[in-house]
Amino acid sequence: MVVGGMGARLIEYDGSMFELRAVIEPFVCSDAPTECMIVYLPGCERDRHGSVLMELEKAGDCYEPQLKRLARNVLRQRYTDGVIDEMLAPERVSYEDLARASSDTSSTEPPPILKSIFHNTSGSDGIIASWLASDKRDAEIERKEAIRELVKLVRSKLGLELPDDAALPKLRSITLRYVLAGEFRSDLRSAPPSALDAIPAAKTKDEEAAVRELAHQLRTRFSHSYPAMADRVEAELASRRCRPSRDSRIDRHVPF
């Protein structure tokens, strides 16, 4: 091949550094090699202290692409540096996360890490509902440091202030109580029972509508696990004595 007007030889790593060095040495052993040498090491992390190819590394230049640096250049075509900083903040953000973010042309909103974790789910409601219904993605949320993003999403969508230092199971329990108790409260035709006093209520019509929509998604999308969720909240509130009227939630199978 020719690179920059000069002949170049490409040699690729294939599992053994010693084999690679043996292949390269005949082409670089003279005082004035007649062609450039490009050594490609896919998937290898550079060993700066004990590399088998140390002499070659010192004699030439090493190009080490940095994922976050390259991602920043690509993402600048669509997002501001402030948005990009937040996207790249998690220590373990992966290539797949950033690839999904850069290829998402369906929205002008910042592509959060949560979208990559719940990539088969659409919309903020869908993400929150999926998280409430199952803990199977909790490990990935923690690994990719997306808890803060999840707390912000719940706050912006539902108006619920979650503690910043709580574990995901506790955050899920608080949010689920808020959603189911909020829907129950909005259906009552009288003052809510005292069991709900400790649970904050939605402050705006938009937040109340978001609570009702989320409860609806839990019942319809996760009908297999919804009864257990509702029973758990009911037990926590000890509210079996505070059932709504027959024309309220009972007919829609909400076990309060």
ZATORPA-619848 format. One line per field, with one value per residue: residue in one letter; x, y, z negated of N, C-alpha, C in turn. Coordinates in pm, whole numbers, m for minus. Each point is the difference from the previous one (the first is absolute). Layout:
resn c(a, ...)
n_u c(X, ...)
n_v c(Y, ...)
n_w c(Z, ...)
ca_u c(X, ...)
ca_v c(Y, ...)
ca_w c(Z, ...)
c_u c(X, ...)
c_v c(Y, ...)
c_w c(Z, ...)
//
This chain:
resn c(m, v, v, g, g, m, g, a, r, l, i, e, y, d, g, s, m, f, e, l, r, a, v, i, e, p, f, v, c, s, d, a, p, t, e, c, m, i, v, y, l, p, g, c, e, r, d, r, h, g, s, v, l, m, e, l, e, k, a, g, d, c, y, e, p, q, l, k, r, l, a, r, n, v, l, r, q, r, y, t, d, g, v, i, d, e, m, l, a, p, e, r, v, s, y, e, d, l, a, r, a, s, s, d, t, s, s, t, e, p, p, p, i, l, k, s, i, f, h, n, t, s, g, s, d, g, i, i, a, s, w, l, a, s, d, k, r, d, a, e, i, e, r, k, e, a, i, r, e, l, v, k, l, v, r, s, k, l, g, l, e, l, p, d, d, a, a, l, p, k, l, r, s, i, t, l, r, y, v, l, a, g, e, f, r, s, d, l, r, s, a, p, p, s, a, l, d, a, i, p, a, a, k, t, k, d, e, e, a, a, v, r, e, l, a, h, q, l, r, t, r, f, s, h, s, y, p, a, m, a, d, r, v, e, a, e, l, a, s, r, r, c, r, p, s, r, d, s, r, i, d, r, h, v, p, f)
n_u c(84, m63, 79, m67, m21, m2, 81, m100, 46, m115, 26, m83, m22, 44, 24, 115, 45, 43, m109, m71, 77, m15, m126, 3, 78, m28, m108, 42, 66, m25, 112, m42, m104, m36, m73, m113, m12, m118, 4, m95, m37, m97, m68, 117, 22, 50, 107, m3, 1, m80, m24, m42, m80, 63, 95, m97, m58, 124, 17, m126, m119, m60, m96, m51, m98, m48, m76, 20, 127, m1, m64, 81, 95, m48, m14, 111, m21, m44, 101, m38, 108, m92, m79, 103, 36, m132, m3, 115, m75, m95, 68, m109, m17, m77, 69, m68, 23, 125, 11, m75, 76, 109, m61, m38, m67, m64, 96, m32, m60, 72, 80, m77, 78, m104, 2, 132, m27, m100, 90, m66, 12, m117, 50, m9, m131, 39, 99, m77, m98, 92, 53, m122, m21, 128, 76, m34, m30, m27, 55, m64, m110, 32, 26, m103, m13, m112, 33, 99, 24, m11, 68, 81, m5, 5, 96, 58, m19, 30, 103, 54, 28, 94, 35, 105, m4, m123, m10, 21, 11, 66, 75, 7, 22, 79, 55, 4, 34, 85, 32, 1, 64, 78, m3, 22, 89, 43, m25, 50, m120, 87, 20, 128, 16, 11, m23, m61, m13, 72, m90, 98, m71, m46, 84, 13, m83, 111, 42, m121, 0, 125, m44, m112, 75, 85, m99, m52, 120, 11, m127, 27, 114, m26, m105, 105, 68, m99, m74, 118, 21, m127, 8, 120, m45, m104, 86, 84, m107, m13, m37, m5, 8, 79, m89, 20, m90, m108, m35, 90, 104, m90, m85, 107, m31, m20, 80, m69)
n_v c(m119, 116, 59, 112, m76, m69, m95, m78, m68, m69, m8, m104, 40, m126, 54, 23, 67, m117, m61, 101, m3, m132, 28, 92, m72, m92, 71, m10, m112, 56, 69, m29, m36, m77, m42, 67, m10, m54, 4, m85, 49, m60, 74, 55, m14, 118, m79, 105, m110, m92, 90, m108, 98, 6, m72, m69, m9, m20, m86, m33, 16, 17, m50, 61, m43, 114, m96, 55, 6, m119, m51, 76, m35, m125, 0, 69, m92, m49, m4, 77, 69, 83, m24, 19, 102, 22, m12, 68, 56, m92, m57, m76, 120, m76, m66, m108, 49, 33, m122, m48, 69, m30, m118, 48, m7, m78, 54, 123, m83, 36, m84, m27, m32, 49, 81, m1, 18, 87, m51, m98, 112, 50, 124, 117, 1, m42, 90, 95, m30, m12, 111, 55, m54, 33, m78, m61, 130, m30, m119, 4, 37, m86, m100, 50, m4, m67, m23, 89, m57, m117, 47, 55, m117, m69, 84, m2, m131, m36, 82, m120, 51, m68, m76, 81, m36, m21, m127, m65, m107, 86, 45, m127, m38, 105, m24, m130, 26, 88, m89, m114, 56, 57, m112, m75, 91, 0, m128, 39, m17, m41, 46, 3, m131, m9, m122, 95, 39, m109, m20, 64, 108, m33, 93, m55, 52, 54, 26, 46, 62, 40, 24, 50, 64, 29, 27, 67, 51, 18, 41, 72, 64, 12, m47, m71, 115, 64, m111, m57, 88, m8, m133, 13, 89, m80, m101, 73, 33, m132, 4, m127, 66, 49, m94, 27, 83, m74, 129, m26, m30, m44, 64, 74, m77, 107, m90, 111)
n_w c(0, 29, m89, 31, 109, m112, 40, m32, m102, 12, m129, m13, m123, m28, m118, 66, m106, m45, 45, m50, m108, 4, 27, m94, m82, 91, m21, m126, 33, 117, 34, 123, m71, 100, m99, m11, m129, 28, m132, 32, m118, 68, m86, 26, m130, 22, 0, m79, m73, 56, 92, 64, 37, m118, 63, 56, m119, m48, 99, m23, 52, m115, 71, m106, 78, m47, m57, m117, 35, 59, m107, m71, 85, m11, m133, 20, 90, m119, m92, m104, m36, m51, 105, 83, m78, m7, 133, 1, m95, 25, m98, m6, 49, 77, 91, m44, m124, 33, 53, m99, m86, 69, m1, m120, 112, m85, m74, m37, m85, m109, 66, m105, m101, m68, 105, m23, m130, 18, 83, m58, m70, 33, m6, m67, 33, 120, m7, m55, 85, 96, m49, m12, 118, 16, m76, 113, 10, m126, 24, 116, m62, m97, 85, 64, m133, 23, m128, 9, 116, m61, m104, 90, 63, m115, m37, 119, m1, m124, m10, m1, m119, 64, m103, m1, m129, 47, m38, 113, m80, m80, 102, 36, m124, m14, 119, m24, m127, 46, 95, m70, m101, 91, 70, m108, m40, 126, m31, m115, m51, m88, m121, 41, m15, m131, 51, 71, m128, m16, 93, 61, 29, 119, 43, 119, 90, 50, m123, m29, 119, m30, m124, 49, 89, m96, m84, 102, 25, m130, 3, 109, m11, m129, 69, 42, m12, 65, m6, 23, 98, 45, m12, 53, 89, 27, m4, 74, 66, m12, 129, m35, m112, 99, 30, 130, 49, 23, 17, m93, m77, m87, 76, m29, m101, m74, m53, m16)
ca_u c(m84, 71, m51, 71, 99, 106, m41, m23, m38, m91, 9, m106, 10, m91, m6, 128, 91, 131, m11, m6, 135, 80, m40, 40, 144, 74, m27, 48, 133, 104, 18, m91, m111, m44, m143, m60, m62, m117, m32, m137, m24, m139, m44, 113, 33, 145, 80, 103, 120, 56, m46, 89, 30, 48, 96, m75, m79, 90, 53, m106, m107, m113, m131, m93, m128, m71, m142, m76, 47, m60, m144, m27, 7, m118, m121, m5, m79, m142, m24, 94, 101, m59, m74, 98, 69, m85, m6, 128, 43, 14, 130, m9, m80, 59, m13, m138, m80, 27, m45, m144, m26, 34, m83, m141, m43, m145, m32, 102, 35, 127, m17, 58, 47, m117, m57, 79, m27, m136, m1, m118, m115, m11, m60, 34, m95, 37, 122, m33, m85, 83, 85, m84, m54, 103, 133, 101, 98, 60, 146, 52, m20, 106, 129, 16, m17, m118, m99, m30, m84, m132, m61, m40, m112, m119, m36, m53, m122, m104, 4, 38, 138, 58, 130, 111, 94, m69, 22, m107, m124, m73, m54, m113, m111, m54, m67, m120, m101, m44, m83, m126, m76, m44, m116, m108, m43, m70, m131, m88, m100, 2, 137, 80, 22, 122, 113, 68, 53, 147, 38, m26, m97, 37, m29, m59, m84, 88, 58, m108, m25, 113, m19, m107, 48, 98, m76, m66, 102, 33, m109, m20, 124, 60, m115, 40, 66, m68, m67, 97, 43, m108, m15, 112, m27, m115, 47, 82, m87, m103, m118, m112, m123, m32, m30, m85, m133, m6, 17, 134, 109, m24, m44, 114, 95, 109, m29, 16)
ca_v c(119, 127, 94, 127, m6, m95, m139, m40, m140, m16, m128, 1, m91, m112, m82, m20, 112, m51, m30, 128, 57, m81, 36, 138, 26, 2, 122, 119, m25, 77, 137, 91, m77, 58, 30, 20, m117, 27, m117, 16, m87, 18, m54, m13, 116, 20, m24, 103, m36, m130, m40, m77, 85, 127, 66, 55, 111, 113, 47, 59, 72, m85, 65, m67, 73, 10, m9, 119, 111, m15, 19, 144, 61, m40, 51, 146, 32, 10, 41, 95, m62, m29, m125, m107, m25, m85, m132, m69, m1, m133, m62, m122, 16, m91, 35, m23, 111, 121, m23, 20, 143, 76, m41, 27, 121, 14, 103, 101, m3, m65, m144, m40, m137, m84, m44, m112, m114, m44, 33, m57, 68, 136, 102, 6, m85, m139, m29, m6, m117, m120, m5, m32, m136, m104, 43, m72, 93, 80, m13, 82, 140, 32, m9, 114, 121, 70, 21, 144, 30, m57, 89, 122, m33, m13, 134, 84, m59, m23, 99, m67, 20, m122, 22, m22, m100, m126, m109, m13, m61, 98, 98, m64, m10, 135, 45, m81, 49, 131, m16, m69, 78, 121, m32, m30, 127, 82, m61, 11, 107, 56, 24, m123, m60, 43, m84, 65, 130, 5, m10, 128, m1, 78, 141, 63, m86, m80, m106, m95, m77, m90, m108, m87, m69, m100, m109, m72, m82, m113, m98, m59, m58, m94, m57, m121, 34, 112, m33, m10, 136, 68, m63, 43, 137, m4, m51, 104, 107, m58, 78, m84, 53, 128, m29, 96, m47, m99, 60, 56, m84, m144, m57, m2, m99, 57, m58, 83)
ca_w c(0, 2, m99, 12, 107, m34, m11, m139, m20, m112, m70, m102, m115, 18, m120, m65, 16, 41, 143, 70, 4, 92, 136, 28, m9, 128, 75, m70, m56, 68, m51, 70, 59, 127, m2, m132, m60, m82, m81, m49, m115, m41, m129, m94, m81, 4, m120, 9, m76, 34, 133, 86, 115, m55, 90, 111, m51, m22, 129, 81, m70, m40, 5, m91, 2, m128, 29, m37, 83, 132, m14, m14, 133, 77, m62, 16, 119, m37, m137, m58, m86, m130, 12, 23, m127, m84, 62, m11, m139, m61, 25, 80, 121, 99, 142, 40, m51, 77, 137, 2, m19, 120, 113, m29, 71, m17, m97, m22, m140, m26, m11, m126, m17, m26, 128, 50, m87, 34, 142, 65, m59, 52, m84, m142, m73, 20, m76, m143, m22, 10, m119, m115, 12, m9, m44, 77, 57, m108, 0, 111, m39, m95, 66, 91, m81, 52, m106, m7, 115, m30, m99, 72, 88, m83, m48, 108, 56, m99, m107, m126, m43, m57, m66, 91, m49, m27, 94, 99, m54, m79, 94, 68, m96, m22, 122, 21, m94, 47, 119, m28, m97, 69, 81, m94, m59, 100, 26, m116, 0, m136, m47, 1, m133, m68, 43, 113, m41, 11, 141, 67, 109, 118, m24, 118, 83, 86, m82, m30, 122, 18, m96, 48, 120, m42, m62, 111, 67, m87, 5, 133, 53, m97, m71, m73, m125, m65, m127, m109, m32, m71, m132, m84, m43, m90, m129, m63, m47, m88, 39, 41, m60, 64, 140, 68, 36, 108, 132, 11, 48, m15, 127, 91, m54, m77, m133, m119)
c_u c(88, m67, 82, 109, 113, m57, m13, m44, m87, 14, m96, 26, m105, 5, 131, 91, 137, m1, m2, 138, 89, m33, 53, 151, 74, m16, 57, 143, 112, 8, m99, m110, m55, m149, m48, m63, m118, m37, m136, m27, m144, m30, 111, 20, 151, 64, 119, 130, 62, m39, 107, 45, 58, 93, m71, m83, 86, 50, m105, m98, m114, m128, m96, m131, m68, m150, m72, 44, m61, m151, m35, 0, m123, m127, m13, m79, m146, m23, 106, 98, m57, m76, 97, 75, m80, m10, 126, 48, 12, 130, m10, m93, 68, m16, m144, m90, 15, m44, m150, m33, 25, m89, m147, m40, m149, m38, 114, 41, 138, m20, 64, 46, m117, m61, 77, m23, m137, m23, m119, m129, m4, m63, 40, m92, 39, 122, m33, m84, 82, 87, m82, m44, 105, 132, 112, 105, 70, 152, 62, m15, 112, 136, 27, m29, m117, m107, m40, m92, m143, m75, m50, m120, m130, m47, m65, m133, m114, m5, 39, 147, 50, 131, 115, 89, m65, 34, m121, m126, m83, m63, m121, m122, m66, m81, m128, m112, m60, m98, m134, m85, m53, m122, m121, m58, m83, m138, m99, m95, m10, 145, 78, 21, 135, 122, 79, 68, 151, 49, m31, m98, 53, m46, m70, m87, 86, 61, m105, m32, 112, m9, m104, 44, 99, m70, m70, 101, 37, m107, m7, 126, 57, m110, 37, 62, m71, m70, 97, 50, m105, m21, 111, m22, m115, 42, 81, m87, m105, m134, m116, m133, m47, m29, m86, m136, 4, 21, 137, 96, m31, m34, 113, 117, 124, m21, 37, m111)
c_v c(124, 94, 128, m2, m97, m142, m40, m146, m8, m140, 5, m105, m111, m95, m18, 120, m46, m37, 129, 62, m76, 33, 137, 15, m3, 130, 125, m15, 80, 142, 97, m82, 71, 35, 21, m130, 46, m129, 25, m102, 20, m65, m15, 131, 11, m22, 95, m37, m133, m49, m76, 85, 134, 74, 65, 121, 124, 58, 72, 81, m97, 83, m80, 79, m6, 9, 132, 121, m6, 24, 147, 69, m32, 65, 151, 42, 22, 63, 98, m73, m35, m131, m117, m34, m92, m141, m81, m13, m140, m69, m115, 14, m76, 53, m15, 113, 123, m16, 21, 149, 78, m35, 28, 132, 27, 113, 99, 5, m65, m150, m53, m145, m94, m51, m119, m125, m59, 26, m58, 59, 144, 92, m8, m86, m146, m40, m15, m123, m129, m16, m38, m146, m108, 59, m59, 92, 83, m5, 86, 149, 44, 3, 121, 133, 85, 24, 147, 40, m52, 88, 128, m25, m10, 137, 83, m52, m4, 105, m57, 24, m126, 32, m37, m117, m136, m104, m15, m69, 98, 105, m56, m5, 135, 45, m78, 41, 132, m13, m63, 75, 128, m25, m28, 129, 82, m55, 16, 118, 64, 23, m132, m53, 43, m81, 65, 130, 12, m3, 132, m17, 82, 145, 67, m100, m90, m115, m105, m86, m100, m119, m99, m79, m111, m119, m83, m90, m121, m108, m72, m68, m108, m64, m123, 33, 112, m39, m9, 138, 71, m59, 46, 142, 3, m47, 105, 109, m49, 65, m86, 51, 127, m21, 110, m60, m93, 60, 62, m109, m149, m64, m5, m79, 64, m39, 93, m35)
c_w c(0, m98, 10, 105, m25, m5, m146, m4, m126, m57, m119, m106, 13, m119, m74, 28, 49, 148, 81, 13, 98, 146, 38, 18, 134, 79, m65, m51, 68, m57, 63, 68, 123, 2, m143, m49, m86, m71, m66, m109, m50, m134, m103, m77, m10, m136, 5, m71, 42, 137, 77, 119, m42, 95, 118, m43, m20, 132, 84, m83, m29, 3, m85, m2, m136, 27, m28, 83, 139, m6, m11, 135, 83, m56, 11, 124, m36, m136, m48, m92, m137, m1, 14, m128, m89, 55, m25, m145, m60, 41, 99, 120, 113, 142, 46, m48, 89, 145, 12, m13, 127, 118, m21, 64, m19, m93, m9, m146, m17, m16, m127, m1, m26, 129, 56, m84, 32, 150, 75, m55, 50, m103, m146, m83, 10, m79, m148, m30, 3, m123, m124, 1, m21, m44, 86, 62, m108, 2, 110, m31, m96, 69, 89, m67, 49, m106, m7, 115, m22, m99, 67, 90, m79, m49, 110, 52, m101, m110, m135, m29, m69, m70, 93, m40, m28, 106, 91, m54, m81, 91, 73, m93, m22, 121, 24, m95, 47, 117, m34, m102, 65, 85, m89, m58, 100, 33, m115, 13, m138, m40, m2, m140, m57, 41, 113, m39, 23, 144, 70, 116, 117, m19, 116, 75, 89, m77, m35, 121, 25, m94, 50, 122, m38, m66, 107, 72, m85, 7, 134, 52, m90, m84, m82, m135, m76, m131, m118, m42, m83, m138, m95, m53, m100, m138, m73, m60, m100, 28, 46, m57, 69, 147, 62, 30, 118, 137, 16, 44, m3, 133, 103, m61, m61, m145, m114, m98)
//
